[in-house]
Amino acid sequence: MIACASAPAQDLPIDRREHAPVVQRYRAFFACLDWSVIPERDPRRPWPGSPPHPRAAYVKALLSKLCEQKV
């Protein structure tokens, strides 16, 4: 196991998490992007099951993965 130099973001209280440098960096990065071009599910079409997560969340996860150079 690799020791972590600081506490993971999910272990921090909400108010401290908001001021974490990584959180601020990604919020600034994502604020520069136009999220209106990401199509969402058509609400007029009946779909089975519960509503899925927003597609923008998956795009943000992919961009974060690329920025962090994860495989």
MARTORNU-664148 format. One record per residue: residue number from 1; residue in three letters; x, y, z of N, C-alpha, C in turn. Coordinates in nm, 2 decimals. Each point is the difference from the previous one (the first is absolute). Layout:
N
NODE   resi   resn       nx       ny       nz      cax      cay      caz       cx       cy       cz
NODE    NUM    Ala        X        Y        Z        X        Y        Z        X        Y        Z
...
END
This chain:
71
NODE   resi   resn       nx       ny       nz      cax      cay      caz       cx       cy       cz
NODE      1    Met     0.08    -0.12     0.00    -0.08     0.12     0.00     0.09     0.12     0.00
NODE      2    Ile    -0.04     0.10    -0.08     0.08     0.13    -0.01    -0.06     0.10     0.11
NODE      3    Ala     0.09     0.05     0.08    -0.05     0.09     0.10    -0.04     0.13    -0.06
NODE      4    Cys    -0.11     0.06     0.04    -0.05     0.13    -0.05     0.06     0.11     0.08
NODE      5    Ala     0.05     0.11    -0.07     0.06     0.11     0.07    -0.10     0.08     0.08
NODE      6    Ser    -0.12     0.01    -0.06    -0.11     0.08     0.07    -0.12    -0.09    -0.01
NODE      7    Ala    -0.10     0.05     0.08    -0.13    -0.08     0.00    -0.07     0.01    -0.13
NODE      8    Pro    -0.06    -0.11    -0.05    -0.08     0.00    -0.12    -0.11     0.10     0.01
NODE      9    Ala    -0.04     0.06    -0.11    -0.10     0.10     0.00    -0.14    -0.05     0.06
NODE     10    Gln    -0.03    -0.12    -0.02    -0.13    -0.05     0.06     0.00    -0.01     0.15
NODE     11    Asp     0.12     0.00     0.06     0.01     0.00     0.15     0.00     0.14     0.06
NODE     12    Leu     0.01     0.10    -0.08     0.00     0.14     0.05    -0.14     0.04     0.03
NODE     13    Pro    -0.03     0.09     0.10    -0.13     0.06     0.02    -0.04     0.08    -0.13
NODE     14    Ile    -0.13     0.01    -0.02    -0.05     0.07    -0.12     0.07     0.14    -0.02
NODE     15    Asp     0.00     0.08     0.11     0.05     0.14    -0.02     0.15     0.00    -0.04
NODE     16    Arg     0.08    -0.10     0.06     0.14     0.00    -0.04     0.02    -0.06    -0.14
NODE     17    Arg    -0.09    -0.09    -0.04     0.01    -0.06    -0.13    -0.02     0.10    -0.11
NODE     18    Glu    -0.09     0.10     0.03    -0.03     0.10    -0.10     0.13     0.09    -0.03
NODE     19    His     0.09     0.01     0.09     0.12     0.08    -0.01     0.12    -0.08    -0.04
NODE     20    Ala    -0.01    -0.13    -0.02     0.11    -0.08    -0.04     0.05     0.04    -0.14
NODE     21    Pro     0.13     0.01    -0.01     0.06     0.05    -0.13    -0.05    -0.08    -0.12
NODE     22    Val    -0.01    -0.13     0.01    -0.04    -0.09    -0.11    -0.14     0.03    -0.04
NODE     23    Val    -0.09     0.02     0.10    -0.14     0.03    -0.03    -0.01     0.14    -0.07
NODE     24    Gln     0.08     0.09     0.05    -0.01     0.14    -0.06     0.06    -0.01    -0.15
NODE     25    Arg     0.10    -0.07    -0.02     0.06    -0.01    -0.13    -0.10    -0.06    -0.10
NODE     26    Tyr    -0.06    -0.11     0.04    -0.10    -0.07    -0.09    -0.12     0.09    -0.02
NODE     27    Arg    -0.05     0.07     0.10    -0.12     0.08    -0.02     0.04     0.12    -0.09
NODE     28    Ala     0.12     0.05     0.01     0.04     0.11    -0.10     0.01    -0.06    -0.14
NODE     29    Phe     0.05    -0.12    -0.01     0.02    -0.06    -0.13    -0.14    -0.03    -0.07
NODE     30    Phe    -0.09    -0.06     0.08    -0.13    -0.03    -0.05    -0.09     0.12    -0.03
NODE     31    Ala     0.03     0.11     0.07    -0.08     0.12    -0.02     0.04     0.06    -0.14
NODE     32    Cys     0.11    -0.03    -0.05     0.04     0.05    -0.14    -0.06    -0.07    -0.11
NODE     33    Leu    -0.07    -0.12     0.03    -0.06    -0.08    -0.11    -0.14     0.03    -0.02
NODE     34    Asp    -0.05    -0.01    -0.12    -0.14     0.02    -0.03    -0.08    -0.14     0.02
NODE     35    Trp    -0.07    -0.01     0.10    -0.07    -0.13     0.03    -0.13    -0.01    -0.07
NODE     36    Ser    -0.04     0.10    -0.07    -0.13     0.00    -0.07     0.01    -0.09    -0.12
NODE     37    Val     0.12    -0.03    -0.05     0.01    -0.09    -0.12    -0.01    -0.15     0.04
NODE     38    Ile     0.00    -0.03     0.13    -0.01    -0.14     0.04    -0.15    -0.03     0.00
NODE     39    Pro    -0.05    -0.09    -0.09    -0.14    -0.03     0.00    -0.04    -0.08     0.12
NODE     40    Glu    -0.12     0.03     0.05    -0.06    -0.08     0.11    -0.11    -0.09    -0.06
NODE     41    Arg    -0.04    -0.09     0.08    -0.11    -0.09    -0.04    -0.13     0.08    -0.02
NODE     42    Asp    -0.07    -0.04    -0.11    -0.12     0.07    -0.04    -0.11    -0.03     0.11
NODE     43    Pro    -0.05     0.10     0.07    -0.10    -0.02     0.11    -0.13    -0.04    -0.06
NODE     44    Arg    -0.03     0.03    -0.13    -0.13    -0.04    -0.05    -0.01    -0.14    -0.04
NODE     45    Arg     0.11    -0.07    -0.01     0.00    -0.14    -0.04    -0.01    -0.09     0.13
NODE     46    Pro    -0.09    -0.09     0.00    -0.01    -0.09     0.12     0.12    -0.09     0.01
NODE     47    Trp     0.06    -0.01     0.11     0.12    -0.09     0.03    -0.03    -0.08     0.12
NODE     48    Pro     0.04    -0.13    -0.01    -0.02    -0.09     0.12     0.11     0.04     0.11
NODE     49    Gly    -0.04    -0.03     0.12     0.10     0.02     0.11     0.01     0.14     0.05
NODE     50    Ser     0.09     0.02     0.09     0.02     0.13     0.06     0.08     0.09    -0.10
NODE     51    Pro    -0.01     0.13     0.02     0.08     0.09    -0.09     0.15    -0.03     0.02
NODE     52    Pro     0.07     0.00    -0.11     0.15    -0.02     0.00     0.07     0.12     0.05
NODE     53    His     0.13    -0.01     0.03     0.08     0.11     0.04     0.01     0.10    -0.12
NODE     54    Pro     0.03     0.12     0.02     0.02     0.10    -0.11     0.12    -0.04    -0.08
NODE     55    Arg    -0.01     0.01    -0.13     0.11    -0.04    -0.09     0.12     0.09     0.03
NODE     56    Ala    -0.02     0.13     0.04     0.11     0.09     0.03     0.09    -0.06     0.11
NODE     57    Ala    -0.06    -0.08     0.10     0.08    -0.06     0.10     0.10    -0.10    -0.05
NODE     58    Tyr    -0.04    -0.07    -0.10     0.09    -0.10    -0.06     0.11     0.07    -0.08
NODE     59    Val    -0.03     0.11    -0.07     0.10     0.08    -0.07     0.10     0.06     0.10
NODE     60    Lys    -0.05     0.05     0.11     0.09     0.06     0.10     0.09    -0.11     0.06
NODE     61    Ala    -0.05    -0.12     0.02     0.08    -0.11     0.05     0.11    -0.04    -0.10
NODE     62    Leu    -0.04     0.00    -0.13     0.10    -0.04    -0.10     0.11     0.11    -0.01
NODE     63    Leu    -0.04     0.13     0.00     0.09     0.11    -0.01     0.10     0.00     0.12
NODE     64    Ser    -0.06    -0.03     0.12     0.09    -0.01     0.12     0.10    -0.11    -0.01
NODE     65    Lys    -0.05    -0.11    -0.05     0.09    -0.12    -0.02     0.11     0.04    -0.10
NODE     66    Leu    -0.03     0.07    -0.11     0.10     0.04    -0.10     0.10     0.10     0.06
NODE     67    Cys    -0.05     0.09     0.08     0.08     0.11     0.06     0.10    -0.07     0.10
NODE     68    Glu    -0.05    -0.10     0.07     0.09    -0.07     0.10     0.08    -0.11    -0.06
NODE     69    Gln    -0.01    -0.01    -0.13     0.08    -0.10    -0.08    -0.02    -0.14     0.05
NODE     70    Lys    -0.13    -0.04     0.03    -0.03    -0.13     0.04    -0.03    -0.09    -0.12
NODE     71    Val     0.03    -0.12     0.01    -0.02    -0.09    -0.12    -0.15    -0.04    -0.01
END
